Amino acid sequence: MSLSLQSGGTSSRGPSTVPGSGAGATTATTMMTTRPITTGTSVLGIKYRDGVMLAADTLVSYGSLAKHKNARRLLPINGRTLMGASGEYSDLQSISDLLTANALMDRCTADSLYADDDDGRHEDCAGEVWSYLRAVMYQRRNKMNPLWNDVVVAGYRQNPNGSSATTNDATPFLGIVDKIGTAYEDDVLATGFGAYIALPLMREKYHPNMEEGEARALLEDCLRILFYRDCRALNRVQIAKVTQEGGVLVSEPYELDTYWDYKGYVSNKGEMGTDGGW
């Protein structure tokens, strides 16, 4: 894999010559993202018996405004790697473009351009994508122009003997990289507000032999709780998984059922005859 670390992306704008100026004219000031503006919230990840699963809602907020309600933050990178991210959405698009370009280069330099003729040996495994992102994030941080994202990478890791990650003895992979290049792996991961609310619940319920249905139910319960507690969350969500047999699968967005008939929500406050609102 070519380790290309161009600054580029939607969060940086390189110097450009002022229109109509000569060769020695002063160039325009370089613009950098000083804080995230259009952001997505938590991404949850969990390993289960047959693979790895990610979950996220589809809301992107413009400051405190719930503006874009169909923004998809779970993205396939190649046939065996999946990515999800919270934080600045334009930076997520930049990361996605970078990884997609790398995946295309791997395909173009493979023995065959046809997926049916290739068993995935020339695709980057999830561990390689994660390591590459760690280098990209750390390099951007050192340039004082970070990509404002926490990225979760899921898939399968290449075996220590060098065999393909598509073989039956490949190991599931789940790792995270933050905007300054801090990276680690775990069986359960969460970004954003989910790291405070959902992650303890996931650690309590997790066990290595979870069925797919158990893992999905746990992630949906956590997303539902985040919708109740996180003012940047939404009950319109996506679930994505990576398995040995099926590869990468990303669901269409759907809405979680919610329950608002708790007594504290509907009873009068202070016997003042109000509608129960806070």
N, C-alpha and C positions, 0 to 999 in steps of 0.2 A: 504494500500500500504506500502511495506517495504521501509524505508528510508535508502537505502544503499548508502554510500558516499565513496566508495573505491577510492583511488587516480587513479590507473589504467589508461587505455586509451592509445591512440597512442601518446599523447603529453608528456608523462612522462615515464621514464625508471627507475625502482627501482634498488637498489643496488644489485650487484651480486658478488659472490665469484670469485676471480681470478682463472682461470683453473690451476689445479695442486698444489694449495696451501693447507696448512693445515687448521685445524679448527679455529686457531687463526689468520689467515692471514687477511691482510687489504682488504676490499671490494672495488669494483670499484666505481667511482664517480657517483652520481645520475645525470642523464641528464634531463634537462627541456627545454621546448620551450621558448626561450627568445623573439622571435618575429615570427609572422606568415609568412610563406613562400609561400605555395600553397593556394591561397585564392579565394573565390567567392565574388561578389559584392552585390548589393542591393536586398532585398526582400521586396515586397509591400504587404500589407494586408488591407482589407476593409470589413466592415459589409454591407449587403444589406438585402432586405426585407425577403428573404427566407433562408438566411444562412450567411456564411462567406467565403471569397475568398482570396487566396494568389496568387502571381505571382513572378517569378524570371527567370533570364536567365540561360543558361546552361554552361557558361564559367567559368573555373577555371584557374587562371593565376599563372604562376611560376615566381614570381617577376613581371617584366613588360612584360614577354612573355605570349601571349595568347596560352596556351599549350593544355588544355583539353577542348574540345568544346561540349562534351556530358555528363557533370557531372550534375546529378540531385540533386537539393538542396531542393526540396519539398518532404517531406517524410510522409507517413501515420504512425501513432503510434498505433492506434487501430481503431475500427469501427466508432468512433465519434471524433477523435482528429487528427489534422494535424500539422506538424511542418515545418518551413523553416528557413534557417540560412545563414548569410553571415560570412566571416572570414575564418579561417584556416579549410581546408576541412577535414584533418585527425581528427581534434577535433570534427567536425560535425559527422563523422563516429563513433567516440567513444560515443558521446551523443546518437546517434541513436541506437547503440548496447545496451547501458544502458537502454533506454526506452523500447526497444523491449524485453529485458529480464524481465523487470517489467511487461509488458503486458502479456508475457507468464506465469509468475507466477500467475498473476490475473486469467488467464484462467484456469490454472491447479488447483487452489483452489476454482473455482466456483462450483456451484451445478451441472453443466453439462459441458462436454467438447465440446459439439456441439453448434455452434452459433445459429442454428434454435430453440434450446430449451432454449435459454437465451436471455433476452431482453436488455442486456447490463448493467445490474445492477452491475456486478462485474468488469466492465471496469472503469479505471480512467477517469473522465471527464476532459475536457480541462483545467478547473481551477485548478484541482489537479495536472496535469502534469506541468502546469506553476509554481505552488507553489513549487513543487519538484525541478524543474530546478533552481529556485531562490536559494534554499538551496544548491544545488550542486555547482552552480557558485560561491556563496559566500564562501563556504567551500574551494574550490580550490584557490580562490583569497587569502584567509587567509593563505594558505600553500605556497604562492608565486609561485604557479604553475597553473595559470588560464587556462581555456579552452578559446581559442581566438575566440569567436563567439558572435554575437548578434543573439538571437533566437526569432522567432515569433511563437507563439502557437495559433492555431485557432480551434474552435469547439463549443461545447455546455457545459454550466456550469450546475452542479447539482443544483436542486431547493433548496431554503432555507428550505423547509419542509422535505428534505431528499429523495424525490422521484427521480426516474431515470432521467438522462439527455436526455433520448430518448422519454420522454413524450411530448405531444403537447405544454405544457406550459413552456418548457425549454427555457432558454435565450441564445442567441448567445454569444460567448466569443472570444475576440481578445486581446492578451497580448504579451509583449516583455520582455526579460531578456537579459542584456548585460553581458560582461565577468567578471564584478566585483559584480554581483548580484543585480544591480539596476533593478527594475521591475515595470511596470505600465500597465494599460489597456487604450484602446481608441477605437474609431470607425474606425479610419484610422491610419495605422502605416507604417513606412518605416525604413529600416536599410541602412547602408553604405552611399554612395553618394546620394541615393534616399531621405535620411532625409533632405537634403538641396535643392534638385531640385524637386523631385516628391511630397513630402509631402505637400508643399503649394498648389500645383495644386489639389491634392486630397481633401484637406480641403475646397477649393473653390467650387468644384463641388459636394461634398458629400451632400446627404440628406437621412434620415432614410428609406424612402420608395423606394429606388432605385430598379429597376428591375435587374435581373441577367445580361441581355444584356448590360444595362447601366454600371454596375459595371465592367464587362469584358472589355468594350470599354474604360473606363477610365483607367484601369490598363494597357491595351495595349498601349494607348497613352503615358502614363508615361514611360513605358519601351522603347518605341520608342525614346522619348526625352532623356532618359538616354543613349541609344545607340549613339545618336548624341554627347552627352556631356561628357560621362564618358569613359575614355580610357580603363577601365577594364570591359566594358559591351559588350554584343553581342545581335544581333537581333534574335537569336535562343532562344525561351522562352518556359516556361511551365506555365499553369494555373491550380490551384487546388481549390476545393471547398468542404465545409462541409454543408450538408442540413439534415433536419429531415427525409425526405423521402428516400433520396439516400445514406446517410452516406458520407463517404470520397471518392471523385473522383479526380484523378490526370491525367491530359491530357498527351498525348505523346508530345515530343518537336516539335515545328513548327517554321517557320521563319516569322517574321513581314515584311510587305512591307515597304520600305524606299524610300525617295525622295531626290535625290542629285542634281537636276537641278536648284538650286537656282542661281540667277545671280552672286552673290558673289563667287560662287564656279567655275563657268565656264568662266567668263569674264577675259580678259587679265589684268594683274596687271601692272600699270605704263606704259601702252602702249609699253611694251618691247617684245611683240610677244610670250609670254610664254604660257603654256598650262592652265593657270589659277590656278596652284597650289600655295600654300602658301609658 
